[in-house]
Amino acid sequence: MVRGGQIHVRNVVSGLRARGHDVRLIDWNDEPERSFQRSLSPHFRFGFDPTRTLVRAISVGRQMDADAIISKTRKTYLAGLGAAAALDISHVVHVGSSPTAAGGSISDCLLDKSFEARLRAPHDAYFVVCQAIGDELEALGIDPNRVFDVKNAVDTDRFHPDGPPDPLSSSDMKRLPDDDDLRLGYVGGLHEYKGLDDLADALDRVHSDSHLIVAGDGPDRERLERKFGSTATFLGAIPYEQIPAFYHEIDVLVLPSHTEGLPRVVLEAQATGTPVVATRVGGVPEVVEDGQTGLLCDAHDPDCLAAAIDRLATDGAERSRLAEVGREAVATSFTWDSLYGRYERFLRTICD
């Protein structure tokens, strides 16, 4: 449970259980990692595993006299819907990403259509992480009264300006640049839709001295390493426990994505007191107010990214101001406790 969606599930289930609710997790995992998991060892995720999930959900739901089923990923939307129908209880789908894929290939179009078909199934409610996704669901013909914005959350004690609980490994520390250049950071997968090609082009256009440090891995890594050359250091995937330390080692987080839901990395950076430069996509403008809690650029705009980097490189006071205001905004509205409260309130509305 180290990826963003998995962390969300773990924390929501643990948090609601701590508040006295009986919550079980049915997941695809070789071995359960928590007492609340009812894991299924994955075999074939198209058709076979969702069917097994359906059967397991009905069994667990009957044992615990469940009031609702929440399906977290699109692969389980129909399985969860079938189980809820069999149990005669409410079914909620969690939508954490845009229903529209970033690419324009035939496979992307097929994925779009499959996702849309699953979303249009007769679910009782939709939990979204930002209003932007809610608007997309409404455009697909889904009743906005069935859409609930649960938002995302961040551990504002673990991600804190006062310091990380776990330092970066000594090997990673040795790879960090030791000069006075502005340290830019990126955290996430290395995929085309993340916009790193735009960031590479932007670094070719900046006038200030800067260096990018990348924490993450993915299919585009080798190609991106060649494209960035000496302007970036790729650390690969680092343990989640060390991510707070990563934010403390950089001066600015840059997220140049072409599509997003409500990216947790932005919340984490803001909670740590690290200023953010991000693209104006998905729910990002709902947590980054341009010029107030960070800087925003249009997607596919290397010139704007370069200008934002130069602006922060030459103005330390601006970096400090954005860091302070960003931390305050996240600590007010995006804590886990506030998210648990939204879950409780919305589920009561749905199940009543």
Secondary structure by P-SEA (a helix, b strand, c coil): cccaaaaaaaaaaaaaaaacccccccccccccccccccccccccccaaaaaaaaaaaaaaaaaacccccccccccaaaaaaaaaaaacbbbbbbbccccccccccaaaaaaaaaaaaaaaccccbbbbccaaaaaaaaaacccccccccccccccccccccccccccccaaaaaaccccccbbbbbbcccccccaaaaaaaaaacccccbbbbbcccccaaaaaaaaacccccccccccccaaaaaaaaccbbbbbcccccccaaaaaaaaacbbbbbcccccccccccccccbbbbccccaaaaaaaaaaaaacaaaaaaaaaaaaaaaaccccaaaaaaaaaaaaaaaac
